Amino acid sequence: MSLFAKQKFYLVGIKGVAMTSIAQCLLDAGREVLGSDLAEDFVTEPILKKLAIRIEDITTIPDFNNQKIDAVIYTAAHQGIDNPQVQEAIRLGLSVYSQAEALAEFFNQQAGLAVCGVGGKSTVSAMIAFVLERLAPAKLSYSVGVGEIIGMAKTGQWQAQGEYFVAEADEYVVDPHAKAKGQAIQPRFSFLKPFLTVCTNLKYDHPDVYEDFTATKATFAQFFKQIKNNGFLIINGDNPDLVELSQNISRPDISIITFGEGKHCQFKLSDYDFKLQVPGKFNLLNALAALASLKQLGFVEKEIIGALADFRSTKRRFELVKKDEQTWHFDDYAHHPSEVLAVIDTLNENFPNGKKLIAFQPHTFSRTRQLFDEFVEALASHSKNTDEILLIDIFPSAREAFDSEMNCDKLVAAVKAKYPNCQIQNLHTIPALAKYVQETPHQVFITIGAGDIYQAHELL
C-alpha cells in the first residue's frame, strides 16, 4: 500500500541525516511523525528540535497500537529491518518501509533529479536545491542527506504540486546483512526512477557490501538504466570508468552530458567563471555539475551561476566552524580516501604557508581495512612537513562488528614507514584531540570524518 495512504509514522533512527529529511517531507505532506534513536547528539539535532518531534529510546519497544502508529520507516543503521522495534511493527502487521522506499514514494511522483557518486553528491544535490529555491521555489521538493544547508531552512521538503524532486541517491544497501541471510543485496537508490541522474565520481567504496570495484560499477550501471524515457545522465567526464559505463548503457533515448576539466567534456570548467563562497577545485566541479544539470531543465546559465555565488555550503562539508584573528577551524564529512585527499589539497590551496592540524577519524573497520593503502597516501602524500596529522580511533558503524585487528595505530605505523617526515600520531579520543589542539600553535584546524569527530570543536 502507498505510503501516502498512511497517517502516523514512526521513524527508527530518526536522527540520521537521510531520515531527518524524510521526516520533514512527511510533515509537509500533512502526516504525523515521531521516532526513536540513541541519546547522543547528532548534527540533525537543531532541525529535529525545531520540528518538535518526539524522540524515544531506540532500545525500548514502543506501544505502537496505543500510539496509533500505522507505518514504520527504518534505515540500514541500528540493525535495519532486524531492529527489535521494526520487528515488533512487522509482528503487529503495520506497514514497514526502508528509508530508501519511503524516499522513492516522494521522488517518483515528480521529475526526479538523483545525485549519486562517491564524493560530492551531498554538495551537488544541495547546490541544485539551493538554485531551484531561488529560481523556481514553487516547483521544488527535495531530500538532501546533510545536517543543514546553510541559507535554507530545511534539508527535506515536499510540495504536492511541485515539478522537481531533488534527492541524494545512495548506492549503499537497504540491508547490510542480506548476503549473510542468503538474500540479494538491494542498493538504496534502486527504488528511484529519475528523470535526470548526476554522477559526480565513481570509485570503490563500501567494501562491507560490494566485494570489488566490478560489483560497484555494475550497481551504478543498473541505476543509470533506470532513467526515465528521454531523460538525462550527467557524468564526470574526467572519470574513465563513468565514461565507459555510460557508453554501454544501450539507451539511445537518454542524453548523456559530460562535465569536467578535459577538453572532451561538454561542460568544461575553463569555460566558466564561478565566484563561489566555498573553497577548492572540487567545489568548482560540484558547481559545474549543478550547472550542467539545471541547464537541461531550461534554466538560464547566467541566473544559475548567480545563484551558486550565494551558496554557502552544507553542514559538515568544508564548514567554517570558527574563525578569529589567528586561527581558522573547519569541519568536513570526508570519509573516502579520495575525499580526504581533496580536502587536504583544498587546505593547501587556501593556506599554503600556515601550520595545519589535520584531524581524521576513519569511518568503519571494513572501509579502513579494504582501502588502507589509499588512506596512507591520502593522509601523507600531499601533507606538508609543517602540518600534523592527528588520528582518533575508528568510528565503528552500527552495521558492522568490532574488528580488534584494525586500528589507527596501524595507520600511523604505515604512514611513518613510507613517509618518515610526516608528523602523525593517534590521539585516540575526542577530548585528547581537543586538548592537543588547545596546547599546539596553529593557523588551521580541521576535523575530517563521517563519525563524531566534529564534536571536538565543541570542546575548544
N, C-alpha and C positions, 0 to 999 in steps of 0.2 A: 504494500500500500504506500502511496506517495507520502513523503514527509509532510507535505502541506495539509494533509488530512488530520494531522495531529496538533494538539494544542499546548500541552505542557511537557517540556523537555528537561531531562536530567543529563548533564554533561560530565562524564567521568574523566578526570584530568583536565578540568576546565581552565586551569592556569596556563596550559600550553599555548603558544602564540597562535597556532592554527585553530585551536578550539575557541580561544577568545574571539577571533574574528568571526567564527560561525555563530557564537553566542550573540554578537551584535547583529548579524543578518537575521537571526531568528526573532530578536526583539523588534527589528524593523518590520518584520512580517506579521507582527501582532501576536507573537507567541510568548508564553511564559517560560522562563529559564531559571534553573538552579543547577547546582553541580557539586562536585567533590574534588579534593586534591590534597596534597601534603600541606603541612603548616608553613613550610619555608616560603620566603619571599621569592617572587618571580618578577620578571620585567613587565609582565602584564598587570601587576597589582594595581597601578593607578587607574587603568581602564575599568577593571572589574569593580573597584570601589566606587567609581563614579556611576557605574550602572546599577549599583546597589544589589548585586546578585548574591544570594545566599550561597555560601560555600561550606560544605560539610566535610567531615573527616573521611578520606578515601579508604581507610582501613576498617570502617564500620559498614554494616548492611542497612541501607535505608528502608523505611517503610513506604515502599512505592505506592501501595494501594491507598494508604492514608493520605499521602501527598498528592494523590490523583495524577500521578505521572503516567503518560501514555506512550512515551518514546524515550529511549536512552541512546546517547551517542558516546562512542569511546574512541581512544587513539591507540597507536601502536605501543605507546609507553604504558607503564603500570599494568603489564601483563596482557594488554589488548583485550581480545574477546574472552580470555581466560580470567580476567579480573573477577573476583567474587561478586562485586556489585553488578557487573554485566551478566554474569551467570544467574544471579537472582532475577534480573529482569527477564532473561530468557525463560527461566522456570515459571514465571508468572504469565508468560505469553505476551509480554509487551513488545512493541516494535523496537528493534535494535538496529542501529546504523553505525558503521565506522565513520570517522570524520571525513574520509575520502568520499564515501557515498553521500553523506549529507551535503558536502560542498557541491558535488555533481548535481544534486537536486536543484540547487540555485543556478549553478553555472550553465547547465544545458538548456535552460529556458530562454536564455538570451544569446546574443552573438558573443561567444566566449573567447576571450584573449588569454591564452595559457602561456605562462613564462616558466620555462624549465631550464635545466642545465646545472653543472657542477660549478658553482660560483657565480654570483651576480643576479640570481633570479629574484631574490627579495628586493634588491635595489631597483632593478628594471621594472618589476611589477609595480613598485611604489612610485617610480617616476611616471609610468603610464597613467596610473590612477591620479596622481597629482596634476598632470597636464589635463586629463579629461575633466577633473573637477573644476579647473579654470575655464576650459573651452566649451564643455558640454555637460554641466552638472546635472541636468535633469535626465541625462541618458546613462548615468554611471551607477553600476553596482560593482562591488569588489570584495575580495578577501585576500589580504596580504599577511603572510606569516612573520610579522615583526612585532616588537613590543610597542612601537609608536612610529608613525610617520610624522616627522616634525613639520608643523604647519597644517596638519589635518587633524580633525577631532577624533577620527576613528580609524581602525585598521580593518574593519569589515562593514559593509553597507549593502542593504537590499532596497531597491526601488522596483516595485512590481511593474511599473510602466517603463522601466529603463530599457535601453537598447544594448548596452555593452556590459559584460561581466568580466572584470579583470581578476585573474587568480594566479597565485604562485602554485605551480604544478610540481609536485614532489615525486621523485622516482622511487623513494623508499616504499616498503611494502606494508600492507594493511596488517598482516600477522607475521612478525619476525620468526615465529616458531612453526610456520606452516610446513617447512621441509621436514622437521623432526616429527611432525604428525603424519607424514606421508602425503601431504597436500601440495598442490601447486601454489607458488607464490603469486600474489596479486599486487602489482605496483599501485601506489595510491593514485597516480594520475591516470590509470587505465579506465576509470569511470567517466572521464571528461571527454566531451565531443566538441573540440574547439572549432571556431571559425578561423582563428589565427593563432598559430603557435610560434613563440620565440624560443630559440635555444641559444643561451649565452656561451656555453662551452661544453665540452664533453671530455671527461676524464674518468678514470676508475675510482669508485668510491663505494662505501657500504659493503665492505668485504664480508660482513656477517651474513649477508643475504645473497650477494652476487659473487659467484665463485671466481670470476675473472672479468677482464675488460670486454671480452667477446659477449658475455651474458649481458653486461651493461648496455653495449651497443645494440644488441637485439631488442632489449626492452625499449630503448628510445626509438628504434626503427618502427616498432609496432605502434608506439604512441603517435608518431608522425603520420602513420596511415589512418589514424582516427580523425584527421582533419576533415571537416565537412566539405561537401562538393563545392568546387570553385573557391576554396579557401586559400590561406596564405601560410607559408613556412618561412620564418625569418631566422637565418642562421649566421653564426660567426664564421665568415668566410676564410678566416686565418687558421681555422681548425680543420686539418685534413680529414680527420675521422668524420666530422659533421658533413663536410662536402661529399665524401664518399657515400655516407648513409643517404643523403638527400638525392643523390644520383640513382640510387637503387630502389626508390620508393615505388616506381611504376604507377604514378598517379599524374597523368598529363594535365588534369584539371587543376592541380594545385600550383599556385605561383610561388616559386622559390626565390627569395630575396636574400642577398648576402650583404653583410656589413663587416667592417674591419679596417686594417691598415694596408692590406695588399692592394696592388693596382687592379687586380681582377675583381675586387668587391664592387658591387653596385652602389653601396653607400660607403665611401672612403672617408676615413677620419680627416685626412688632409684637406678635404673639400669643405669642411665646416669649421666655424669659429665659435665654439661653445664657451660661454662665460659662466662657469659653474662655481657654486659655493662649496662643493665637495671636491676634495683633492684627489690627485692620482690619475694616471692614464687609464686604469681600469674603469674609473667613473666616466671618463670621456667616452670609452667604448660602451658603457652601460647607457649613456645618454644617446649615443648613436643608434643603439638597438631600439630604444624607445622611439626615436625619431623615425627610423625605418618602419616601425610598426604603425605608428599613428598616421604616417603619410598614406598607408594603404587604406585607411579609413576615410581619407578625403580631407584631412585637416591640413591647414596651411603651414608650410615649413617655417616661415618667419615667426608665426604665433607659437608653434611648438617650441622652438629654440628660446623664445622669450619667456615662456612659462618655465622651462627647465632651468633658466638662470635663477629662478626663485626657489628651486628645490634645495632643501637644507638637510637632506639625508634622512635616515631612519634610525630608530634606537638600535644601538649596538652595531652600526655599520660606519666605521671610522667616525664615531661620535665624539665630539669635543665635550668632555665631561667637565673640565675646569681649566681656567687659564688665569695666570697672574703675570706680573712683570717679568718673572724669571722662568716660569715653567708652563708647559702645556701637558695636559693629561687627556688621553684618548682611550676609547674602548672599541673593540671590533670583534664580531662574531666568528671570524675566520676559523675554520677547523680542518680544512683540507690543505695539504702541503702547498698546492698552487695558490690558494687564497692567502696563506701565511706569507708566502714569498711576495705576493702582490702588495700586501700591507707593508712589509719591510721596505720594498722598493719605493713605495709612496712616502714613507718616512724619510728615506734618503733623499728623495727629490725635494721635499719641503724643508728638511732640516739637515743640510749636508755637513754641518760643522759641529753642532752641539752634541753633548753626550746624551745618548738614549738608553733608557731602561726598558727592555722589551720582555714583557712577561707573558708566558704562554702556558695554557693548561690543555693538554691533549684531551680529546673527547672520544671516548670508548676504547677499550682494550683492543678490540678487533681491528679498528682503523689504525691504531698506533702500531700494532704488530705487522699488519699487512703492508703499510706504507712507511715503515720505519726508515729506510734509507732515504726516501724522499723528504721525510721530516728533518733528517740530519742536514740535507742540502738546503732546505728552505730556511732553517733557523740560522745556519752558519755561513753559507756561501756568499750572501750579499750583506752580511752584518759587518760593520766597520770595527777595527780593533779597539776603538774608544768606547764602543757600545757594550752593554752587558745583556746577556740572555738569562732570564730568570724563569725557571720552571716551577710549577707546583704539581702535585700529584694528579694522575689521570682522573678525569671526571667519568665515573662509570655510569653507563646508561642503565635505566631500569629494565631494558630489554635484553641484557646480556649478563652472564655470570662473571663473578670476580675472577681475575686472572693474576695470580701471585707472581707469575713468571715475567710479566711485562710491567715495567715501571719507568719512571723518568730518570732514575739513576743510570739506567742502561742508555738512555738517550744522551745524557751528559757524557758518559764514557765514550760513546761512539763519536760525538762531536769533537771531543778533545783529542781522540786518536787521529782523526782526519784533519782537523783544523786546530792545531796546538795553540795558535794565537787568539782563538775565540774565548772570550770571557763568558763562561756559562756555569751555572750551579742550580741545584734543585733545592728550593726553599720549602717544599712540601705543602705548606698550608697558606691560606689567605692571610691570617694575622701575621705570620712571619714575613710574608711578602710586603705587606703594608709597613711593617716596622723597618724593613730594609730600605724601602723607598724613602721613608721619612729621614733616615740616617745617611743617605747617599746623595751627594750633589748631582743634579741632572738638569737638562733642559726639557727633555721629553720623557714621559712615562706612558706606556700603552699596555693595556691588558688585551690579550687575544685568546679566543676560545669560545666554544658553544656551551660551556658549563656555567659555573657560578663565579668565575674569576672576577667578573665585573664588580663584585661586592667589595673588592679591595679598595676601590675608590671611596666607599662609604666610611672607611677607617682612617682616611687621610685628612 
